[in-house]
Amino acid sequence: MAKMSSPTETERCIESLIAVFQRYAGKDSNAFTLSKTEFLTFMNTELSAFTKNQKDPGVLDRMMKKLDVNSDGQLDFQEFLNLIGGLAVACHDSFRKSQKRV
């Protein structure tokens, strides 16, 4: 019998993103989407450094609206990944800018 190899770092990251999404989705109703309340809970818990630094109280509402591509008032996993991808790009850009100064 072939030995199963350990998941790669990238595979573990994907598994982690799925687990985090599932931890917050479905508390209100649909287990496959984040409601606005679930989204706010996710943002305030998992991305608290980002939310605490926001001076504009409406920023999370606007983010939710922009991420909700199909305008159903919920974020599905693809829409959630758009948030994660956008944040990852912003972090990467910030890292690149800081490296140029060194």
Wavefront OBJ file of the C-alpha trace (Angstrom):
o trace
v 0.000 0.000 0.000
v 1.351 3.434 -0.950
v 2.233 5.745 1.907
v 0.223 8.976 1.967
v 2.478 11.999 1.775
v 2.012 14.882 4.175
v 0.142 17.884 2.812
v 2.302 20.633 1.401
v 2.396 24.070 2.974
v 0.096 25.377 0.238
v -2.364 22.513 0.754
v -2.400 23.219 4.497
v -3.078 26.913 3.791
v -6.043 26.016 1.567
v -7.390 23.642 4.214
v -7.027 26.428 6.773
v -8.946 28.938 4.634
v -11.778 26.437 4.182
v -11.855 25.693 7.923
v -11.959 29.394 8.833
v -14.781 30.052 6.356
v -16.763 27.099 7.707
v -16.215 28.238 11.303
v -18.107 31.485 10.608
v -20.580 30.412 7.890
v -23.985 29.027 8.743
v -24.480 30.504 12.200
v -27.421 32.555 10.897
v -28.823 30.199 8.252
v -26.981 28.981 5.147
v -23.931 26.842 6.008
v -22.307 27.717 2.678
v -22.356 31.506 2.981
v -21.466 34.299 5.359
v -24.328 36.612 6.294
v -23.544 40.232 7.043
v -23.451 39.441 10.777
v -21.152 36.454 10.187
v -18.914 38.579 7.955
v -18.645 41.261 10.649
v -17.850 38.621 13.274
v -15.185 37.144 10.990
v -13.620 40.546 10.307
v -13.651 41.626 13.966
v -12.192 38.302 15.129
v -9.834 37.135 12.398
v -8.769 40.512 10.998
v -9.069 42.631 14.132
v -5.843 44.553 13.456
v -7.405 45.744 10.187
v -10.816 46.598 11.644
v -9.475 48.357 14.744
v -7.392 50.703 12.583
v -10.377 51.835 10.506
v -11.520 55.377 11.207
v -14.589 55.071 8.956
v -17.386 53.111 10.678
v -18.997 52.248 7.314
v -15.958 50.583 5.773
v -17.043 47.009 6.595
v -20.530 47.571 5.171
v -19.017 48.896 1.948
v -16.565 45.980 1.806
v -19.415 43.497 2.187
v -21.376 45.206 -0.604
v -18.379 45.238 -2.925
v -17.491 41.606 -2.214
v -21.099 40.433 -2.668
v -20.798 40.119 -6.451
v -24.209 38.497 -6.952
v -25.916 40.969 -4.542
v -27.668 38.271 -2.503
v -26.660 39.747 0.863
v -24.353 36.800 1.563
v -20.729 35.963 0.798
v -20.135 32.556 -0.723
v -16.706 30.940 -0.620
v -15.614 32.487 -3.945
v -16.580 35.959 -2.741
v -14.766 35.274 0.549
v -11.653 34.292 -1.423
v -11.832 37.624 -3.265
v -11.439 39.308 0.139
v -8.538 37.055 1.141
v -6.852 37.492 -2.233
v -7.209 41.269 -2.113
v -5.733 41.406 1.378
v -2.878 39.106 0.349
v -2.061 41.342 -2.642
v -2.109 44.446 -0.424
v 0.206 42.775 2.102
v 2.541 41.619 -0.670
v 2.648 45.117 -2.189
v 3.424 46.602 1.213
v 6.207 44.065 1.714
v 7.691 44.871 -1.721
v 7.629 48.606 -1.010
v 9.380 48.089 2.321
v 12.091 45.984 0.625
v 12.855 48.740 -1.904
v 13.708 51.143 0.936
v 16.334 48.858 2.428
l 1 2 3 4 5 6 7 8 9 10 11 12 13 14 15 16 17 18 19 20 21 22 23 24 25 26 27 28 29 30 31 32 33 34 35 36 37 38 39 40 41 42 43 44 45 46 47 48 49 50 51 52 53 54 55 56 57 58 59 60 61 62 63 64 65 66 67 68 69 70 71 72 73 74 75 76 77 78 79 80 81 82 83 84 85 86 87 88 89 90 91 92 93 94 95 96 97 98 99 100 101 102
